[in-house]
Amino acid sequence: MRTAPNDSPSRRWPWFTFACVLALADQLVKEIVHAQMSFGQVIPLTPFFNWVYTGNTGAAFSFLAEAGGWQRYLFLGLALVVVVVLVVQLCKPLSRLEACAYSLILGGALGNTVDRLARGYVVDYLDIYWGEWHWPAFNMADIALFAGVLMFAVALWRESPAFKRSE
């Protein structure tokens, strides 16, 4: 992958700061939800969007949510490995796109990991639906993770030989 924009330590700190601000903002919203709402409460905002207070002991889309509790430790371990790998990656020379992708993923992973450590589950509060069909509830950290993975995929695609031939 291309290098340059964060090849000096002083250029890496903004990416770490961005990840930490994301995680802190996510935690702030979750704390407001926890303090102001009852677990399971739903506040309709539009015909397709609710503010909710729910918890997810599983992974994305509640994968393994009903596994009996052992998954908490699995997901905590995986998250901590991901955090370490991302910190190491962010210390390497990266393109801006890659650095932003890693920062988004790091911020999202930190936000959800704090929940797992503090509560044993991830607080979700955004509910998008159409009619009776509801997308699984999610949070700001999930959005950051998703956006970061998409950005990383774009970065990989831009570095692929097929993309370089078309330039």
Secondary structure, 3 states (H helix, E strand, C coil): CCCCCCCCHHHHHHHHHHHHHHHHHHHHHHHHHHHHCCCCCEEEEECCEEEEEEEECCCHHHCCCCCCCHHHHHHHHHHHHHHHHHHHHHCCCCCHHHHHHHHHHHHHHHHHHHHHHHHCCEEEEEEEEECCEECCCECHHHHHHHHHHHHHHHHHHHHCHHHHHHC
